[in-house]
Amino acid sequence: MLDVALHTGSEHPDLWLIAVPTLLAFLAGIGINLFGDRIRSTLGLGDESAE
């Protein structure tokens, strides 16, 4: 019973196929959040509706 509760999936043979894309998606989300204003202005998606 304790083995099931402590199972983290670290024995999964393709764990890197899960971990690497997850980490990249997380970092991409942080980058988009940090540079969102700059990206919006570059794409021309400013706050035109607020005017």
C-alpha positions in Angstrom: 0.0 0.0 0.0 2.8 2.4 0.9 4.5 1.6 -2.5 1.5 2.9 -4.4 1.4 6.1 -2.3 5.1 6.8 -2.9 5.0 6.0 -6.7 6.3 8.9 -8.7 6.7 7.3 -12.1 10.4 7.7 -12.0 10.8 4.1 -13.3 8.9 5.1 -16.5 11.2 4.2 -19.4 10.4 7.4 -21.4 10.2 9.8 -18.5 12.3 12.3 -20.4 9.6 12.4 -23.1 7.2 13.6 -20.5 9.5 15.8 -18.4 11.3 17.8 -21.2 8.2 19.0 -23.1 6.6 19.9 -19.8 9.6 21.9 -18.7 9.7 23.6 -22.1 6.0 24.5 -22.0 6.4 25.9 -18.5 9.4 28.1 -19.6 7.5 29.2 -22.7 4.6 30.3 -20.5 6.9 32.3 -18.2 8.6 33.9 -21.2 5.2 34.9 -22.8 4.1 36.3 -19.5 7.2 38.3 -18.9 7.4 39.7 -22.5 3.7 39.8 -23.2 3.5 43.5 -23.7 6.4 43.5 -26.1 4.9 40.6 -28.1 1.5 42.3 -28.3 3.0 45.5 -29.6 5.1 43.7 -32.1 2.1 41.8 -33.4 -0.1 44.9 -33.4 -2.5 43.6 -30.8 -2.5 46.6 -28.5 -5.4 47.9 -26.5 -7.2 49.5 -29.4 -10.6 48.5 -28.0 -10.0 50.6 -24.9 -9.9 53.8 -26.8 
